[in-house]
Amino acid sequence: MGLLRWLPLLGPLVLRWLLGAQAADHIRIFVVPHSHMDVGWIHTVQESMQAYAANVYTSVVEELARKKKRRFILVEQEFFRLWWDGLASDKQKRQVHQLLAERRLEFVIGGQVMHDEAVTHTDDQILQLTEGHGFLYETFGIRPQFSWQVDPFGASATTPTLFALAGFDAHIISRIDYDQKDNMQAMKGLQFLWRGSPSLSAQQEIFTHVMDKYGYCSRGFNWDGSPVFPTPPRNGIYPDMDPPVTSGNIKLYVKDLVGNVKERAPWFRTPHVLWPWGCDEQFFNAPVQLSNMDLLLDHINTNVGGVSAEYATLSDYFHALHVLNLTWPVRDHQDFLPYSSEAFEAWTGFYSSHSGLKGLARRASALLYAGESMFTRFMWPAPLRPLDPAWALQQLRQLRWAVSEVQHHDGITGTHTPEVTEMYVENLHAGMQGVQKLMASIVLDRTRVHSGPQPGGHFAVVYNPLAWTVTTIVTLTVGFSSASVTDKSGQPVPAQVQGMPSAYRLHVLTTIPGLSYHRYSIRPTEEAQEDTEKTATTKAITLRFRLRPRRRTEARSSRLVSVKNDCYTVFMDLNTNLMHSIWERQSNRTVYMTQEFMEYHVNFNLGEPNLSGNYLFTPEEAAEPSWGAVRLEIVEGELVTEIRQYFYSTVTAKYHSYAIFSRVAHVPQDSHGELLCRRIEQEYQVGPLNMNREAILRTSTDLNSQQVLYSDNNGYQMQRRLFQHHEKNKIARNYYPMVQSAFIEDSGSRLVLLSEQAHGVSSQEDGQVEVMLHRRLWNGHMGAIERGLTLNDTSTARSLFWLLLGPRPGIADLHPRSGLALQHRPIVLLGELTETAPNSPGPWKPEAVVLPPSLHLQILSIPGWNYSSNHTQHLQSLQKGHRGGAKAHLHRVLLRLHHLYEAEGDSVLSQPVTVNLKAVLRGLGSVVAVEERSLTGTWDVNTLHRWSWRTQDDRQHRGGSDSPSPPQGSPNVTIRPKEIRTFFIHFREE
């Protein structure tokens, strides 16, 4: 081969040699100025805005406009939007537009908040991203391309998939296990291509940069000091201000900065060093910050050999990496959870901190999901009566923002002060009330039913927000002991009444098609009258058993009482009043199973460096039983049988500290009743706890699970958790987040726990799974106590779980759909029966929307964004001064579909699914256009071309789905395993 033929091969080699030589001799420092703003932590959002956050935007924008070389990145849209809408002047707004156009100001992530990754659900992560991205695109025509997830406590493998779908080109994380980070630094492994989903693999990978051990904060270069609450000082003097740069100390400052960079440089494969400048609550006095750093950068570039320094955005840094065209290692779908900052600092306590807030946040999310689809269905093809769309969208938007806000990594995590808790709760409640009013205005105001002879009746509208036909039991609280429940035709409906301490619980069996509702009339009846009338309502009978004290050792008893339905027989041990075993029909197997409440005890000793608190879980020893006696009741009914276990601290205690209410439904295991028959519903009641207690429910079985636990990443995918035999803090470091589900299994059976909200979960022994349900602590260092981060939670925690047990293939099929059925249970809207005549206008009654069982309708919404789907047209509109937001766009529907199953799963459910959207959505109107969009809706996927990074296996699938986008207007869409695909749907206007 001649020399000329070798040149094409030699060229890249020479280039790499030159780059390597440069890397050895010259370091390029990318100084990235930033301010980390917690959307609730020590202070509320409004307090932070007043004390420092507003000044960050005001002073940074002014200072960037002064000198072209300066740069800055912005993250949280909740703070920026408050400044933009309420405080920014016209001049400042023009400056922001100019700085964005010059790429000297850059939005990264672009969501409402920097969300937590351990205990947030995928749906809520997407929501908060979508809200932020919609605002940025509508206002500026920009779309964030990089992440900055620097403060969440661990990193989920779901996040790289979502960020790739949103159009990001690179991803930054920071908090991962200390020993893992040390190893990655030593091996130059802090940068890689992360394939978060095993099914999507390279299709949705993303270049990931892990910050080194110094994290996202720069120490010693904080010239503006610490903010002062509640208002900034008038003299501009703040505490903790570092000395300004002078001719006498500049060399010391430069030595510190360059020395730190040279320490970091060997941990990376390139000579480019990202040096984050800033930390929490900084740059509120940007003139001071930037004028001092200007001097340092000028001195470095003029007087220090082998090093250059420049202000940079993330775009600047990642572009410099990308053009090197290096080959990068690949990381598979494993996450970085749990996170430990040191051996005795396992950040696994927050998985269960503030259990009540975690439950409220998830219920608010579910209500929003239902309200979005109900409003969309009401508006299309045409509303039957007047409803102010602006008012309706305002109710939805208020709840969207409240649910987005609480996803912050110091929000739903429970790692904040009581005042911040009040802020989250108040905003969630206000948003929920607004959406409930909206839903009531759609269905209740048009529902008029004659009350009949007995006063005090109700009507219930039960709405199914899922796009499947659902058979379930809805439960209402009523004030009468006997009832008649009838449907819209006056026919009796299967129902059951059972007593409660202060009222009565009414269970109603219902089967509702997708995105539809049924209406029921509920009337009180007299006891004697009920005996003579035809009715499907029955009464439950309560059986009470003797109180049983706890014994240290107890052999399995033969004194059993059973509760059965078509799928399970649950055996209770009358010697202990604990669960004994469950027989499961499908595999004809009996699994021995017992459940008990236990507590981890924490000593109150502030002299110790690391104690359990809001963030950390640091148990001294194994959990101990928290009860001394159990009382058992069985409430037998024809529709539902409930097992009630009350756990008392002692035999003589008057009040129980813990309770389990287990329910099995007596319905046939047919095509509609399978999900209902094959679950055991359990409601746990815990507390109030004594101080410094962490309460768990431990379920012990004879499954040979070998201490292998599976828990979910954000409700999206499961992670295999092999028990790690750490030398120190072994219990806490084997706790994992359970956002929606966890399971253990052996070769024959799988036991799945589905949860309504996030908890911590672990398997400390073979065949065991324990869930942390509640925590009450007054521990930690004095700084935490002074700030109010003590977790003195005196509430009673209530958690809802579903248990699934059976052969592995069958349970694997039921698991995803059951999780959604728990998360999105039907919404019940109640009203009073009236004397209105029967010929009043009929109710709004939409046609059902039903998807195949492997597909989930992740969202059906009218977002209301006022921007053109055509990017060029939108930019032209912005240039003409049409900033968007003047009037909501009501004729564009956001649709997102999610394939629930992994590629290597069921032979049927794991196959790609093709749906005709015109047929599926015919109840909404005639579909005239289908546009596929990025995850948050701001990109046309046909124009979204993410960066391609070279990998060792050289698989070049860096951007969109393997599934081709439908031609404009085509209704046929194919969804492959684990894909999430987003569309704008346009209907023919009537």
Buried (B, 14 or more C-beta within 10 A) or exposed (E): EEEEEEEEEEEEEEEEEEBEEEBEEEBBBBBBBBBBBBBBBBBBBEBBBBBBBBBBBBBBBBBBBEEEEBBBBBBBBBBBBBBBEEEBEEEBBEBBBBBBEEEBBBBBBBBBBBBBBBBBBBBBBBBBBBBBBBBBBBBBBBBBBBBBBBBBBBBBBBBBBBBBBBBBBBBBBBBBBBEBBEEBBEEEBBBBBBBBBBBBBBBBBBBBBBBBEBBBBBEEBBBBBBBBBEEBEEEEEBEEBBEEBEEEEBEEBBEBBBEBBBEBBEBBBBBBBBBBBBBBBBBBBBBBBBBBBBBBBEBBEEEBEEBBBBBBBBBBBBBBBBEBEBEBEBBEBBBBBBBBBEBBBBBBBBBBBBBBBBBBBBBBBBBBBBBBBBBBBBBBBEBEEEBEBEEBBBBBBBBBBBBBBBBBBBBBBBBBBBEBBEBBBEBBEEBBEBBBBBBBBBBBBBBBBEBBEBEEBBBBBBBBBBBBBBBBBBBBEBEBBBBBBBEBEEEBBBBBBBEEEEEBBBBBBBBBBBBBBBBBBBBBBEEEBBEEEEBBBBBBEEEEBEBBEBEEEEEEBEEBBEBBBBBBBBBBBBBBBBBBBBBBBBBEBBBBBBBBBBBBBBEEEEEBEBBBBBBBBBBEEEBEEBBBBBBBBBBBBBBBBBBBBBBBBEEEBEEBBBBBBBBBBBBBBEEBBBBBBBBBBBBBBBBBBEEBBBBBBBBBBBBEBEBBBBBBBBBBBBBEBEBEEBEEBBBBBBBBBBBBBBBBBBEEBBBBBBBBBBBBBBBBBBBBBBBBBBBBBBBBBEEBBEBBBBBEBEBBBBBBBBBBBBBBEBBBBBBBBBBBBBBBBBBBBBBEBBEEEEEEEEBBEBBBBBBBBBBBBBBBBBBBBBBBBEBEEBBEBBEEEBBBBEEBBBEBBBBBBBBBBBBEBBEEBBBBBEBEBBEBBBBBBBBBBBBBBBBBBBBBBEEBEBBBBEBEEEBEBBBBBBBEBBEEEBBEBBBBBBBBBBBBBBBEEE
